[in-house]
Amino acid sequence: MRGDEARTDSDAVAASYDAVAGLYIDLFGDEEFAEPEDREAITAWASACDGPVLDAGCGPGHWTAALARRGVEAAGVDLSAEFLEHARRRHPALSFQQADVRRFPSEDGSWAGVLAWFSLIHLDPAEVTTVLGEFHRVLVPGGRVLLGFFTEEGEEPRSFAHKVAPAWAWPPAWVERELITAGFSPVVFRPRDATATQRAQGHWEAVRVP
């Protein structure tokens, strides 16, 4: 995908989330709205990060704030101006920047952890290695990444009609290969079965190989 095409897709996704930001915040904009196992997974992962954590695709900032409340130095980036306005207003002590996950406004080795909790689902699969490479760049050696995503039982990613913007479900083994290609050592995958109202999902934890 050429850079101008990637930029156009990013703008479209941002505009889609801007349009539904209020509803999204009402439904998901606080850690208390999340499943208990999500809170446990994210906070346990962050506690193992030896330094600051970047919430990549932070949305309205609820996970950034949740980590900060637990003593983790955390900051967020997102494409959506509406989400960022809400995050800055509700959490004025924290840092939130508008940025694309393909190009973080961070120097090499700036972060001990990168959280991408369902924030890469709108990426074309061909871009995932590049984005994970950007994660690798901004992490310190031994830094940790946590990826939450919708899962697919096949061998290749499959697109689906997400309520906000077209999205992808990824086979866990495919994600594992992408992490290895980008310079990570996958640590553990934890799945969650589909329910009557939610697609199957899961998360990979991985460590940046020095």
N, C-alpha and C positions, 0 to 999 in steps of 0.2 A: 504494500500500500504506500503510495507517494505521500510526502509530508502534507501537501495541500488537501488530499483526500482525508487523511487522519484528522486534520484540523477541522474539516467540515463535519465529520462524524462526531467529534468531541463537542462541537458547538450544538449539534442537533440533540445529543444526549443531555447536555447542560440545559438547553431550552425546554426539553421534555420534563426534567426534574423541577426547573423553575416553575413550570405551569402547575405542578401538583404539590409544590413544597408545603403548603399549609396542611393539606390532607395527610401527606407523608409524616409530617411532624406530629400531628395528632395521633397517628397510629403507631409510629415507631420512634419518635424523637426523644425518648428517655430510656435509660437502661432498665427501668422498672417494667417497661413494656416487652422486654426481651425474654426469651426462654431462660430459665435458671441455668441450664447447661451451657448456654452461650455466655452468660456472665461468668460462670466458673471457668470456662475454657479461655476466654480472653484475659481475665485477670490473672489466672495462673500462669499463662504464657508471659504476660507482661512482667510478672514478678521475677521471672527468670532472665529478663533482659537487664544487662549490667550497664544502664545508662538511659538516655532519652529515647522515646518511642515516637515514631511518626505514624499518625493515623491517615493512611493514604486513601482518599475518597471518604472523608469524614462525615459527609452529609451534614446534618444539623449539629454535629459535634457531641452527640451523646456518649459515644465511647471514649472520645478524647477526654471529656469531663469525668467520666467514670474512672478512668485510669488516674487522672490528676487527684481525684478525691482519695485514692488509695496510695498517694505518695509517689506516683510515677511521674517523671517529667515528660509531658506529652504535648504535642502540637498536631494540628490537622491541616490538610490540604484538600480542596475539592474544586470541581468545575462550576458548580451551581452558585451563582451570586445570591440567590434567595436563601439557600442553606447557610452560606457564610454569613449573611447579614443576621440571621437568627442566632447562629453560633456565637458571633461576636457580642451580640446584645445580651444573650443569656449567660455567657461565660467570658466576661470582659477581661479576666486575668490571664486567659489563655491565648495562644497565638494561632490564628487561622489565616491561611493564604489561599488565593485562587491559583491553581496550578493543575497541569495535566500530568497524569502518572507516567507518561512517556518522557517527561522532562521536569524533574524536580528542581526547585530553586534551592538546592543544597549542595554543599561541597562533598567531595569524596570522603567516605568514612565519618559522616556527621551523626549517624544514628546507631543505637544499639539494637533497635527493633523496628520493623515495618509491619503494621497491621493493615491488611487489605481484606476487610470483612464484607464480602459480596460486592466489592467495588470494582472488580475487573470483569464482571459478567457481561458487560456490553462490548468488550473488546473483540475484534476479529481474532480468531485463534492464531492467525499468522503473526499477530503482534505480541502474543504472550511472552515469547522468549525475550523479545526486546525490552518489554516492561520489567520482567524479572531481572534482566541484566541491569536495568536502572536501579532496581532494589539493591542488587549486589553492589553497585557502585557507591551508593550512599550509606551502606552498612559498614560498620567496623568488621575486621576479621573476627569470626565467631559470632557475629550479629545474627539475630533471629528474625524469621518472617513467619507470619500466620496468615494463611489464605483461607477464607470462607467462600464456598461456591456451591452451586447446584450441580448435582452429579448425574451421570449418564452411564448406562450399563454397557453401551457399545464400546468400540475401540477408538472412535473419533468423536470430537465435540459435535453437539447437535444444537441447532438454533431452535428457539421457541418464542412464542408471542408473549413476552413479558408485558405487564400492565402499563409500564411507563415507556419503554423503548425495547426494540429487538434485543434479545439476549441469548446467551449460550450456556448449555450444561456440559460439563467436562467429565470424562471418565477419570477416576482417581489415578489409574496407572498412567494415563496420558499426562496428567499434571505432574506426577512424579518424574517422568522423563523430562518434562520442560524445566523443572527445578534443577535437575542434575545438569542439563545442558547449560543453564544460566550460572552454574557455579555454586549450587547449594547441595547440601547433604540432607535429604529428607529424613525426618526423625520419626514421625508418627502420623497416621491418618485416622481420623475418627468420623465414622458415617452416622447419618440419621435417616431412618426410613421415611418414605413419603407418608403423608396423612391425607385425610379427605380434603384438606384445604391447602396443603403445602407440598411442593415437589421434594423429591429426595435431595439431600444435601450432605455436606461434610466439610471438614477442614484439614488441611495439611499444615504441620509445623515443620520447619526446615532451618538449617544453620548455614550461614555463609562460610564456604570453604576458603581459608586464607589464600 
